[in-house]
Amino acid sequence: MFSTQYHHHSLSRRRFLIYSGLGVVALGVNACGGSNVPATPLPASTAVAAPITAASTVTAPAQDAALTFSLTARATEMPILPGAATRVLSYAAAVEAGDPAAVSAVPGSYLGPIVRVERGATVTARLRNELDTPTNVHWHGLIVPAEADGQPANVVAPGAEADYTFTVNNRPGTYWFHPHPHGHTAEQAYRGLAGLVIVSDPEETALGLPAGAQDIPLVLQDRKFDADNQFVFIAGGMAGMMDQMMGVLGDRILVNGQPDVVLPVATQPYRLRLLNGSNARIFKLGWSTGAPLTVLATDGGLLAAPATVPYVMLAPGERIELWADFGPAAVGDEIKLVSLAYEGVEAGGMGMMMGEPPLPNGAAFDVMTFAVTEPAQSTLTLPAALLPVAALVVGEAVNATSPRPFIFAMGDAMNWTINGRTYEMDVVADDERVRFGDVEVWEFSNEMAAPAAAGAMAGMDHSAHAQHGATPAGDNSMRDFMAHPVHVHGVQFQVVSREVDDAQRAAWETVKDGLVDQGWKDTVLVMPGERVRVVTRFDGYRGLYLIHCHNLEHEDGGMMRHFEVE
Ligand SMILES: [Cu+2]
């Protein structure tokens, strides 16, 4: 039974306080842009053939194989734009034991490596920290022991090294890894530290999906560059305050670390593995032809059957795999992967006053181009069925009728909170404990104000916003405008339901058809005013894990909590 009660907190005064704290008096909350506006190209499109297929031509090692590789985090520089090279952070990797082909670099990119393993393999990653700050490695989406999960409490000092050892138990799919030191995740990831783990197994191989050079990982990221081609992480002044609140948004779209990517393809099907490795950018991915997208997999691997959707929402941390058949295209055709316009996630008039980012969330832009350069004969056809997805039944949950609530909201001090709390490295609250083996329903609510703050403000009148003219219609007119991609460590979950507040519904309608919820997920986009229920079974490992927002500025800003499986 889904509760229809929505918490109409008295948010108006709170919003006023937040913005007046930023020196903003009046604001409009009209979201920018219309939906499904044709994408416009970014300026300065110089065609670069991305050297990304070469990395995909490797076969996975045998099942039950052991793989040990070093992962050295260090500062280096990389040519990205014409002119000066860009100072980046990057992992260098080398296989120490096992199949040397299991770990491959992404040529010419700060990203990588790509690690290919079969389910059942035992992996040891040896992190060497050559940065001047502590770092660690989180294996996003992989269910690994808590001590190998790369949590903020377990960091590796500069000059030190540490091993992460785990067995790969996940379903075939696309996973990734990145640093997770508290307060520094956003900057380290932004400056380049991220790689992929691709899991396969014999059942998947038997499906005969596009493989080798037709199996292409594509890491989507946005970056901001200064006049000397250097990454701008958090800008100064008002723009910097915007970055801290909204998350860092860049106006250049990079695919596998390259701008303006034009990928040559032949007239045959491809498997595209997309990761949104951005800090705060949320893509609404579509084809420039207007054709629907065929989805093979989401975060937790292959779906039970391919799904056809008009577009795909891809929030930071999420992965999606597409079947892209260029068979019907002609040599000479160029087909773009674009991000379409959507609503609900920008601050509208406030953004204007504070210096709206050049490419705000919700704007339309090109992501990359597929240039059909040669004919090919392919006998591959899209399988009608992929891999079984065992449905978790809500009725089996220990809390089927009373989901465990997680309220994602801004707290008193303009900080980011979950259930009114910010991250505490050594604390697990009583209501953050889970019994090993239990099935639970969790509810992620995206609200404007944290519960404590909202309670304290109950009964306050609305004169503040009335006096300052920020009064679109109605009591709940002071809308939440932040999306929170919620990531849970140590599990994969299934989405049970989504419900959205009436005041946010119109904006939500511009994204809802791209929320691919039918498979296993580890990161779920929770739009403004939305409540998402998920069900999961805590049968991986005992110990401390994390739930946090994967907008990395929100995460570093405290929107993260432990939970303990015990
Ligand atoms: Cu967030």
Residues whose N, C-alpha, C, O or C-beta is under 5 A from the ligand:
A	BS01	CU	A483 H484 P485 C549 N551 H554
